[in-house]
């Protein structure tokens, strides 16, 4: 088997030596083709593109922080020249009218808000199918750029979320402290109200007692004054009556002499005792 292979290779080598043109095409043609293709496509698929190789028409409908970051990142690419245009029609005109303008980029409205909320955002590419080789090279760069921007936006969103969580926990702690202070204030206020109620009740009872004592003293004084006045009036009336009786006795004593009448005395007394009858 090995002898057959060796004889076949020897035979083929002898045939090539007899055909110099075939030997040349076999050895040198691949090298030439690879060199020509490498030089011609080096600006497209090479690791480093030449300066200002492509022109990118860019339409910014977002006008936010994300759109600004995309534009700044594209402007930092040495192989890309950014051509901002206001409308999509103007971008199409640049892609169609310039040889090194393979595509146009549209940043839709709401891109910044979507990235800020942690959602995915789309950047729309309008491609010229005729310039597919250039588009492939630029797409790779734009894909890397979008990945970097998306990662930075996600990191920023996570940072904002973490900061928001810390701030939320701090606010909850402050609210809890405020609620505890409010509860303590309410408890102290209720204690003060209870103390004030007890003090007010005690003061009211004392005031009512004082007023009742004053009223009772006034009633006693009025009653005593009425009694004293009634006694005085009775004494005055009695004194007037006594004076009247004395005057009557005096008049009788002066006008009628005393007469002794035993018969009348007996009839009057009835018990045999002596007496006088007027």
GINORCOR-V804611 format. One record per backbone hydrogen bond with DSSP energy under -0.5 kcal/mol. CO is the residue of the C=O (numbers start at 1). NH is the residue of the N-H. If there is no record, write none. Layout:
BEGIN
{{CO | NH} {CO | NH}}
END
This chain:
BEGIN
{{1 | 5} {2 | 6} {3 | 7} {4 | 8} {5 | 9} {6 | 10} {7 | 11} {8 | 12} {9 | 13} {10 | 14} {11 | 15} {12 | 16} {13 | 17} {14 | 18} {15 | 19} {16 | 19} {19 | 23} {20 | 24} {21 | 25} {22 | 26} {23 | 27} {24 | 28} {24 | 29} {28 | 32} {29 | 33} {30 | 34} {31 | 35} {32 | 36} {33 | 37} {34 | 38} {35 | 39} {36 | 40} {37 | 41} {38 | 42} {41 | 44} {41 | 45} {42 | 46} {50 | 53} {54 | 81} {55 | 57} {56 | 83} {57 | 105} {58 | 60} {58 | 85} {59 | 61} {59 | 107} {64 | 68} {65 | 69} {66 | 70} {67 | 71} {68 | 72} {69 | 73} {70 | 74} {71 | 75} {72 | 76} {73 | 77} {74 | 77} {76 | 78} {77 | 80} {78 | 52} {79 | 54} {80 | 82} {81 | 56} {82 | 84} {83 | 58} {85 | 60} {87 | 91} {88 | 92} {89 | 93} {90 | 94} {91 | 95} {92 | 96} {93 | 97} {94 | 98} {98 | 101} {100 | 55} {100 | 102} {102 | 128} {103 | 57} {104 | 126} {105 | 59} {106 | 108} {106 | 124} {107 | 61} {108 | 111} {110 | 114} {111 | 115} {112 | 116} {113 | 117} {114 | 119} {115 | 118} {122 | 108} {122 | 124} {124 | 106} {125 | 127} {126 | 104} {127 | 129} {128 | 131} {129 | 132} {131 | 135} {132 | 136} {133 | 137} {134 | 138} {135 | 139} {136 | 140} {137 | 141} {138 | 142} {139 | 143} {140 | 144} {141 | 145} {142 | 146} {143 | 147} {144 | 148} {145 | 149} {146 | 150} {147 | 151} {148 | 152} {149 | 153} {150 | 154} {151 | 155} {152 | 156} {153 | 157} {154 | 158} {155 | 159} {156 | 160} {157 | 161} {158 | 162} {159 | 163} {160 | 164} {161 | 165} {162 | 166} {163 | 167} {164 | 168} {165 | 169} {166 | 170} {167 | 171} {168 | 172} {169 | 173} {170 | 174} {171 | 175} {172 | 176} {173 | 177} {174 | 178} {175 | 179} {176 | 180} {177 | 181} {178 | 182} {179 | 183} {180 | 184} {181 | 185} {182 | 186} {183 | 187} {184 | 188} {185 | 189} {186 | 190} {187 | 191} {188 | 192} {189 | 193} {190 | 194} {191 | 195} {192 | 196} {193 | 197} {194 | 198} {195 | 199} {196 | 200} {197 | 201} {198 | 202} {199 | 203} {200 | 204} {201 | 205} {202 | 206} {203 | 207} {204 | 208} {205 | 209} {206 | 210} {207 | 211} {208 | 212} {209 | 213} {210 | 214} {211 | 215} {212 | 216} {213 | 217} {214 | 218} {215 | 219} {216 | 220} {217 | 221} {218 | 222} {219 | 223} {220 | 224} {221 | 225} {222 | 226} {223 | 227} {224 | 228} {225 | 229} {226 | 230} {227 | 231} {228 | 232} {229 | 233} {230 | 234} {231 | 235} {232 | 236} {233 | 237} {234 | 238} {235 | 239} {236 | 240} {237 | 241} {238 | 242} {239 | 243} {240 | 244} {241 | 245} {242 | 246} {243 | 247} {244 | 248} {245 | 249} {246 | 250} {247 | 251} {248 | 252} {249 | 253} {250 | 254} {251 | 255} {252 | 256} {259 | 261} {259 | 277} {261 | 265} {262 | 266} {263 | 267} {264 | 268} {265 | 269} {266 | 270}}
END
